[in-house]
Structures are given as structure tokens and as C-alpha cells.
Amino acid sequence: MTHHLDKSPDTLTTDDLKRYFAQLIKTHSWSTVRIDRNELQFFFKHVLQRGWER
């Protein structure tokens, strides 16, 4: 993801994530998208201690 967006994870915005997932949905299976989303949600909530918008 950081390679795709060329940003550090702690600087990602909601718009960055929306663009990333919009592209991911086009190229990967739904189960892969869900796993990626869950990993990011955990990272944002527990590592960065930032909120996660639904």
C-alpha cells in the first residue's frame, strides 16, 4: 500500500485509503480486500491510535 500511494502509513488520509481500496477492488478478490482492510483498521486503531471511519 505504501508503495502504491508513495506515502508512509501514518500520513495516509481517508481519501488516500478510498483511492487505494477503489483500485484494489478492481484487481483483487473480495476476500483479499477484506483482509487488507482489517489489517489497516487494526494498524490505525492499535498502533497509530487513530480513529477508523466506517
VEXLUMKE-943277 format. One record per atom (N, C-alpha, C, O, CB): residue number from 1; atom name; x, y, z. Coordinates in steps of 0.02 Angstrom, whole numbers, padded with zeros to 5 digits. Each point is the difference from the previous one (the first is absolute). Last residue first. Glycine has a CB too. Layout:
VEXLUMKE-943277
> pos	site	X	Y	Z
> NUM	CA	X	Y	Z
...
END
This chain:
VEXLUMKE-943277
> pos	site	X	Y	Z
> 54	N	-00802	00225	00467
> 54	CA	-00034	-00053	-00038
> 54	C	-00030	00025	-00062
> 54	O	-00030	-00038	-00038
> 54	CB	00008	-00021	00142
> 53	N	00245	00139	00052
> 53	CA	-00067	00018	-00024
> 53	C	-00029	-00058	-00039
> 53	O	00036	-00033	-00038
> 53	CB	-00005	00154	00034
> 52	N	00158	-00100	00203
> 52	CA	-00012	-00034	-00063
> 52	C	-00072	00015	-00020
> 52	O	-00047	-00024	00032
> 52	CB	00131	-00069	-00007
> 51	N	00122	00212	00146
> 51	CA	-00067	-00025	-00012
> 51	C	-00005	-00033	-00069
> 51	O	00041	00012	-00044
> 51	CB	-00088	00077	00118
> 50	N	00279	-00087	00064
> 50	CA	-00043	00046	-00037
> 50	C	-00068	-00031	-00010
> 50	O	-00007	-00061	00001
> 50	CB	00107	00112	-00060
> 49	N	00121	-00137	00154
> 49	CA	-00051	00026	00046
> 49	C	-00039	00057	-00032
> 49	O	-00012	00053	00031
> 49	CB	00084	-00085	00066
> 48	N	00109	-00120	-00183
> 48	CA	00001	00073	-00007
> 48	C	-00046	00035	00050
> 48	O	00005	00060	00010
> 48	CB	00023	-00075	-00130
> 47	N	-00018	-00221	00130
> 47	CA	00070	00022	-00006
> 47	C	00004	00077	-00002
> 47	O	00037	00031	00038
> 47	CB	-00008	-00139	-00099
> 46	N	-00242	-00001	00076
> 46	CA	00041	-00024	00055
> 46	C	00073	00022	-00003
> 46	O	00033	00006	00052
> 46	CB	-00108	-00101	-00048
> 45	N	-00102	00159	-00169
> 45	CA	-00029	00003	00067
> 45	C	00051	-00014	00055
> 45	O	00001	00035	00050
> 45	CB	-00109	-00070	-00099
> 44	N	00171	00022	-00184
> 44	CA	-00021	00068	00017
> 44	C	-00024	00004	00072
> 44	O	00018	00047	00036
> 44	CB	-00050	-00029	-00155
> 43	N	00091	-00232	00036
> 43	CA	00058	00044	00002
> 43	C	-00019	00071	00022
> 43	O	00032	00029	00043
> 43	CB	00022	-00098	-00133
> 42	N	-00226	-00089	00051
> 42	CA	00037	-00016	00060
> 42	C	00059	00048	00008
> 42	O	00012	00026	00055
> 42	CB	-00046	-00147	-00065
> 41	N	-00086	00140	-00187
> 41	CA	-00041	00023	00056
> 41	C	00037	-00014	00066
> 41	O	00002	00043	00044
> 41	CB	-00108	-00064	-00110
> 40	N	00202	-00061	-00132
> 40	CA	00007	00072	00007
> 40	C	-00040	00027	00058
> 40	O	00023	00045	00036
> 40	CB	-00006	-00038	-00159
> 39	N	-00037	-00235	00072
> 39	CA	00068	00014	00022
> 39	C	00010	00075	00011
> 39	O	00030	00021	00049
> 39	CB	00011	-00121	-00112
> 38	N	-00245	00029	-00028
> 38	CA	00005	-00018	00071
> 38	C	00070	00014	00027
> 38	O	00007	00023	00057
> 38	CB	-00094	-00111	-00075
> 37	N	00049	00119	-00214
> 37	CA	-00036	00050	00039
> 37	C	00006	-00014	00075
> 37	O	00011	00046	00040
> 37	CB	-00091	-00032	-00135
> 36	N	00170	-00172	-00054
> 36	CA	00039	00062	-00002
> 36	C	-00033	00054	00043
> 36	O	00034	00035	00038
> 36	CB	00006	-00064	-00153
> 35	N	-00158	-00170	00084
> 35	CA	00059	-00012	00042
> 35	C	00042	00063	00004
> 35	O	00023	00019	00054
> 35	CB	-00023	-00141	-00086
> 34	N	-00185	00127	-00114
> 34	CA	-00021	-00001	00071
> 34	C	00060	-00011	00046
> 34	O	00004	00033	00052
> 34	CB	-00115	-00078	-00087
> 33	N	00148	00033	-00197
> 33	CA	-00016	00069	00019
> 33	C	-00019	00002	00074
> 33	O	00022	00045	00036
> 33	CB	-00061	-00019	-00154
> 32	N	00073	-00236	00024
> 32	CA	00064	00035	00006
> 32	C	-00012	00072	00023
> 32	O	00037	00026	00042
> 32	CB	00014	-00099	-00131
> 31	N	-00239	-00057	00038
> 31	CA	00031	-00024	00062
> 31	C	00068	00034	00012
> 31	O	00017	00015	00057
> 31	CB	-00076	-00125	-00071
> 30	N	-00060	00152	-00188
> 30	CA	-00031	00033	00057
> 30	C	00033	-00022	00065
> 30	O	00008	00040	00046
> 30	CB	-00117	-00032	-00110
> 29	N	00260	-00015	-00156
> 29	CA	-00062	-00031	00024
> 29	C	-00026	00037	00062
> 29	O	00037	00035	00034
> 29	CB	00001	-00147	-00079
> 28	N	00107	00248	-00138
> 28	CA	00008	-00055	00047
> 28	C	-00067	-00028	00021
> 28	O	-00052	00031	-00010
> 28	CB	00159	00019	00051
> 27	N	-00071	00144	-00190
> 27	CA	00053	-00047	-00019
> 27	C	00007	-00062	00044
> 27	O	00038	-00045	-00017
> 27	CB	00019	00143	-00028
> 26	N	-00217	00093	00068
> 26	CA	00001	-00014	-00072
> 26	C	00047	-00058	-00018
> 26	O	-00010	-00034	-00050
> 26	CB	-00017	00154	00029
> 25	N	00013	-00032	00244
> 25	CA	-00062	-00036	-00017
> 25	C	-00001	-00020	-00073
> 25	O	-00027	-00053	-00018
> 25	CB	-00033	00116	00107
> 24	N	00235	00075	-00010
> 24	CA	00008	-00069	00023
> 24	C	-00061	-00042	-00019
> 24	O	00007	-00058	-00019
> 24	CB	00065	00099	00114
> 23	N	-00076	00194	-00134
> 23	CA	00044	-00035	-00048
> 23	C	00006	-00074	00019
> 23	O	00000	-00044	-00044
> 23	CB	00063	00151	00024
> 22	N	-00183	00027	00166
> 22	CA	-00036	00001	-00064
> 22	C	00041	-00037	-00053
> 22	O	-00027	-00038	-00039
> 22	CB	-00028	00148	00069
> 21	N	00153	-00073	00181
> 21	CA	-00048	-00055	00000
> 21	C	-00041	-00002	-00064
> 21	O	-00019	-00054	-00023
> 21	CB	00013	00061	00146
> 20	N	00162	00170	-00096
> 20	CA	00035	-00064	00002
> 20	C	-00049	-00058	-00005
> 20	O	00010	-00046	-00039
> 20	CB	00081	00099	00110
> 19	N	-00177	00165	-00051
> 19	CA	00029	-00011	-00066
> 19	C	00035	-00068	-00003
> 19	O	-00007	-00036	-00050
> 19	CB	00023	00160	00036
> 18	N	-00102	-00057	00221
> 18	CA	-00055	-00012	-00047
> 18	C	00027	-00014	-00070
> 18	O	-00024	-00045	-00034
> 18	CB	-00050	00119	00102
> 17	N	00228	-00011	00099
> 17	CA	-00025	-00068	00011
> 17	C	-00057	-00017	-00048
> 17	O	-00003	-00056	-00025
> 17	CB	00037	00064	00145
> 16	N	00051	00212	-00121
> 16	CA	00052	-00047	-00023
> 16	C	-00025	-00072	00005
> 16	O	00008	-00039	-00047
> 16	CB	00083	00120	00083
> 15	N	-00227	00087	00056
> 15	CA	-00003	00000	-00073
> 15	C	00053	-00047	-00030
> 15	O	-00014	-00033	-00050
> 15	CB	-00029	00150	00053
> 14	N	00043	-00083	00230
> 14	CA	-00058	-00039	-00020
> 14	C	-00005	-00003	-00075
> 14	O	-00017	-00053	-00028
> 14	CB	-00042	00087	00133
> 13	N	00303	00005	-00023
> 13	CA	-00064	00032	00014
> 13	C	-00057	-00047	-00020
> 13	O	00012	-00051	-00032
> 13	CB	00039	00166	00015
> 12	N	00226	-00147	00094
> 12	CA	-00055	-00013	-00046
> 12	C	-00064	00036	00023
> 12	O	-00014	00004	00060
> 12	CB	00066	-00115	-00089
> 11	N	00175	00094	00135
> 11	CA	-00020	00063	-00032
> 11	C	-00060	-00009	-00047
> 11	O	-00020	00049	-00032
> 11	CB	00138	-00011	00042
> 10	N	-00006	-00218	00112
> 10	CA	-00024	00047	00050
> 10	C	-00021	00068	-00029
> 10	O	-00027	00042	00037
> 10	CB	00101	-00099	00044
> 9	N	00022	-00122	-00218
> 9	CA	-00067	-00016	00025
> 9	C	-00027	00051	00051
> 9	O	-00061	00012	00002
> 9	CB	00088	-00131	-00021
> 8	N	00143	00194	-00176
> 8	CA	00006	-00038	00062
> 8	C	-00070	-00014	00027
> 8	O	-00043	00043	-00005
> 8	CB	00157	00008	00030
> 7	N	-00076	-00016	-00290
> 7	CA	-00006	00036	00063
> 7	C	00012	-00047	00058
> 7	O	-00010	-00061	-00006
> 7	CB	-00072	00142	-00046
> 6	N	00044	-00125	-00195
> 6	CA	00063	00036	00010
> 6	C	-00003	00046	00061
> 6	O	00022	00058	-00002
> 6	CB	-00002	-00063	-00121
> 5	N	-00182	-00160	00022
> 5	CA	-00017	00070	00013
> 5	C	00061	00044	00010
> 5	O	-00005	00061	00000
> 5	CB	-00100	-00100	00051
> 4	N	00131	-00196	-00097
> 4	CA	-00052	00022	-00047
> 4	C	-00014	00075	00008
> 4	O	-00007	00036	-00049
> 4	CB	-00043	-00151	00052
> 3	N	00195	00008	00150
> 3	CA	00032	00003	-00066
> 3	C	-00049	00029	-00051
> 3	O	00018	00042	-00041
> 3	CB	00055	-00141	00070
> 2	N	-00151	00055	00185
> 2	CA	00043	00060	00001
> 2	C	00037	00008	-00066
> 2	O	00014	00056	-00021
> 2	CB	00000	-00069	00145
> 1	N	-00146	-00179	-00101
> 1	CA	-00041	00059	00000
> 1	C	00043	00063	00000
> 1	O	-00013	00046	-00039
> 1	CB	-00076	-00109	00098
END
